Amino acid sequence: MAMDVLVTGISGFVGHHLAQALAADGHRVAGLVRPDAAESIPVGVTVREADITDADAVRSVFAAAQPDAVIHLAGAASVGASFADPVATWAVNLGGTLSVLEAARALAEPPRLLVITSGEIYGQVARSALPVTEATLLSPISPYGASKAAADLAAGQYHLGYGLPVLRVRAFNHIGPGQDARFVLPNVARQIAQAEHEQLDHVDIQIGNLTTRRDFTDVRDVVRAYSALLGAGTPGAPYLVCSGRSLSIQDLIERLVQMTRVDVRLVRSSTLVRGGEQPDLYGDAHRLTAETGWQPEIGLDQTLVDTLDWWRARVAE
């Protein structure tokens, strides 16, 4: 059934892919963006402006839009940056989520609502306890992870306490074309593309901890999961969006390096290493698959090729 879907943070990496997925499924898409947003807006999206931390402004947007469904993506996205400014991270990730929940609660017909958090909410987990599931204890390490865990708990409370049809969606690492170069894989891809463009023989790339392992899924598979949950998910329930396996950063980069003729030299930088980082983290998407039929479809090599080609095109421009 086609719905009017409001997506917060639609101008970001995931938002662009999500807008395409929702439109392909026949939904009408509106996007909430910051009044001063410099990012591009996906084609065909109705734009509505509000600072996500301004509860009154968000409430006004919801009242005007009267959405059938809301997917809440907006928030601070960097684990590393959250250590430098934890207060701002909490204000956006928890405060912004409360703005959205309150705005939904104020409507006569509350919309179906997906609150998107992160696999980082699990934080410190023994290797013997992997993969994590919906029942795994939340033990976040970073301000980012803790603020997302709080947002997840708030979503659960608004379902239990106010009856809002909220789904808690815990998305693990997602990668693909269009991702910001603040993150490790697109940063490496950008530097490779630049070296190719300048016809260099080699490029030195500074990197942090190469042994850290994470659960990576193509962003286009991730947004298919979000769209599937709009129709089939159970309000109040948490869902994991993940591949079910982990890869080391080194393995990921080495596979990317095989796609270029440039000699890539990885230089370990102590300034890029975060202390106390969880060495390995991956999840089990059994509930998501059982209730929606979703499974990842895009192979890792295709994701890497598409990411590198996207940066090649950006550099050429």
Order of alpha helices (4+ residues) and beta strands (2+ residues): beta-alpha-beta-beta-alpha-beta-alpha-alpha-alpha-beta-alpha-beta-beta-alpha-beta-beta-beta-alpha-beta-beta-alpha-beta-beta-alpha-alpha
